[in-house]
Structure formats: structure tokens, C-alpha cells
Amino acid sequence: MSFVILTYPNEILIYIYVISNPNTFLLTGGVSGIASNQTTIGKTTIIISKEDLASQNIKNMLLEIRNWVPIDIDCPSVISAFEFKMFRMVEIEGMHIYQEGLDRRLEECGLDSDIIIFASRHRSKDGRQILTVHPTGNTKEAKLGGNPMELASTSPQTIRSIYMNLKTLSKNEDFQASIESTHHGPSGLKTPSVFVEIGSTEKEWVDPLAGRIVANAILMLGNEDVPVAVGFGGNHYAPRQTKLMEDIEMTFGHIFPTYKLDELDETLIKQAFERSCADFAYLDRKSMSAKQRNRLTSIIEGLGYEVLRESDIREMDGVPWELCKVLRKKMNDLCPSGRARITEGIKCEFKNACLECVCPKVKVTKISPELLREAEKLDRPRLKEFLAAHSIAYLEHKNGQFSHILIGIDDDCARLVAEELTNECINILKEHYDIRYHKDEGTLYLITKKFSPELARKLGITSGPTFGALARGETVSVGNKKVSPDMVYETNVKTIKVHTIYRD
């Protein structure tokens, strides 16, 4: 016996589920309440195919789980229709993949919707027990529905929500959850759509457990608003994209596996971004050649989109994308070859500052680059720990060195952290140098003393034990004369300007 929280739109339902045998999945009991963090989602239409065994399985489970109301409608494209709150279930003749223009036909019958979910089967030669979700479209010829070189409009937020629900609900079962790359039809839909599927043989298609998991995953549909990427590279099941989506708050629209990359031209890539409403691109770099990577990057950037590395995407986790864009632009303007580092502290401030959907302007401050460089040579880990503990974003150069540029979300915070970082650098230098610091002048003097073999020889001291003793700072005798270390040491003074420079 286990507990699971199923969050339906505007409800939180806490159920006990019992797995008594592989063909039984019971939901019993329940405490409901209003989910205050849910926002309104438009009408979602679930398409059921009369000819698809998996689709019929999902339909039966949907009808069993909730109290659907039949819709009395005269529409040649529809066998039957039901409604439950924001959901509409529509049963049709024919297989899903050949339903070009279905959204238009449903609109003509008064069944328009904001999202279409095709409840379908997944077929695979390996016969794996799998539950999948993916967008549709063709990068070349249309072998399984749709039109050649056309991508359907999709809903990345729906893909993320359904996938995460499938993964949660199948955690202790034999079924594996996965997203898939873009494939098959229909491709001509203007209404955003996704496929959710049971795979991979007839045994799984009619399995009540699989049907119930998928039905619940659909009904648990959330309304997150996270950054969206178009994915390039990897295999059909997009493992690296899936892992990213699991780990951080982001999602994918269209995804193209490595074996399709050479089929992509500028027109298809533009379609992928526009029909995913994507913010940036992610390339699974290890899965493609340098030639493929460079060609894709050139096209994507030529269309005005960024290509982000995995580390960049993970870095921005938890930051509203609109603010991310402002932050990244500011950082690129200041340090084009640098990489952004966004601390957990400033992420919290971003979230609080953006609660009213008015994201703040970022504020920039700089400290002495020479001061930072000298301190970093001596104790980089200490500086990294300092930066991570403060509510700022900072930059690292391509070679990994810290940039002297800091970013905060208000003037006081930016100035304060710059002043504290300056003091931290000075404290590090104090531990390794004799220093003189004239704060009013904003000048720091690093004083070093170095043993001079030349001065020692001028005083008649040659190499040997006496020479070594002087080098160690000991006083030695040469004939009747005493020679102290300060007589053979050169003093060097390095001047560093430490004024904090501030600007917007």
C-alpha cells in the first residue's frame, strides 16, 4: 500500500493506491482541497481512436476514474464526446496519425480547444513496456501520416507535465516513462498537440494498469510556465534531454535525433522554434560531429536564437526566462567570452522580485580586476565559496578565471557585495604578503622581499652552506663581518588600485 498525491486542475486529491496484481491498479479514498498554486488552463481535448486498442484502454480508464458528462453533438468527425471540467474526450474513426486538419474539423463542430492530446499506442520491435509522450511532424517524407517536411504546433508545457506524471505514477511498476523525438503525423495541426502512448505490443496496449497510469497522467495535467528548448541530437528516446527536464525546471518542444540532423534545413529549424514557442536550443554535443554542430549553431543563431550548453541551462534553473534573457544579454555585453554563474541567493531574490510579474532591472558593479586576479592566484576555492554565498551573479572567463564583474538586482546589494569581495581579496593577500593599504586613496601596496644572490656575492659570499643560510633568512659571518638577511634581500613593491567601480 502506498500514498500518492494527484493534483488535478484546481484540486488536490490525496489517494491510497494498491497494487494487488499486475492487472489491477486501484485508487481508493481521497481528500480534496483547492490547489491555490494552480492557474486556469483552457479546454484540453483528448482524442480517442476507435481502431486503437491502447486508445480504447485509456478511454475506459478515463471514464472509470472521473464522472464524465456525455455531449449531444451532431458532428460527422465524432463518434462520441464527453466532458469533465477542463477536459473533453472525443472519439473518432481512423488512426490518430492520419488526422490532418482534425483541429479545424472539430472547431467547425463547436469543439475548439487549446490543447489536443492524442491517446495512442506505441509500437517498437524491442517490445519494451513503455509509456511515452512526444510532438509530431516529419523532417523528410511522410511515411506515417502528415506532410513532408512539416512540423505540428506542440505544447512543451504539456509534454513536461505528462512526462513527469507518467514517471511518478510508473515509479514502482514495470513500465518505463520516456519522451520521444518528433516523428509521424499529423503535422498540419495549428492547435498545439502531443501524443501520449502505451507501448510496445498488444499485451501492453490492453493492460489496465498502463491505461490507468496514462489516464491519471493526463488528468493531472499542470500549467507550469518554464523555459522551452528545441533539442538536437541523441537517440530516438532523447535520454539527455529527458534527464535535463527531470532535473531542472525546463522543457522541450520538438526534438531531433542525431540520425535526422542532416535532414534539417533553415526552414525546418525555424518551424521547430516557432511551433514549439521555444526560447533557445540545446545540442547534445557528444552525439554529433563537429561539422553538424557548427552547421546547426550557424543556422540557429542566424534565426536569432541562442544555443545553450547543458551547464548554462542548469545554471539558470529557477530563474524566470524573461529575466534570464536580460541577465544573459547584460553579461554578454560586458564579457562576450564569459560564462554566467547564478548563485542560489540571487535566484531566490529573482523569484521574490518577479512575483508580481514585473522583473527587476539588473545592476552591475565591478571591482579591481588586478586585485581579484592576485587573490585568485592564492586562494581560488575561498573566493568561489564567497561568491556562492552571496545574492549575486558573476562571470567566469573562457579560461575559468573569475571576471571582476558582479550583478545584483538593486544598487545597495551590488555595491555591498563588491565592497565585501574587495575586503575578502585584501584579507587573502594579507596572509601571503606584507601590505600597506591606503583606503582613502584606494591604493594597496604588496611588499615582497626576495633573496638576491648577486648582492650576496658582492659581500664576498659564494655558494655553499653560508649562501644557503642567508637564503633561509639567517645571519652569517664573513671573516670578521656579520651579514644579515636584509643586506642581501631586494624589496619589491606592487601597487594595486582597489576602487570599486559601479555602473548600471
Order of alpha helices (4+ residues) and beta strands (2+ residues): beta-beta-beta-beta-alpha-beta-beta-beta-alpha-beta-beta-beta-beta-alpha-beta-beta-alpha-alpha-beta-alpha-beta-alpha-beta-alpha-beta-alpha-alpha-beta-alpha-beta-alpha-beta-beta-alpha-beta-beta-alpha-alpha-beta-beta-beta-beta
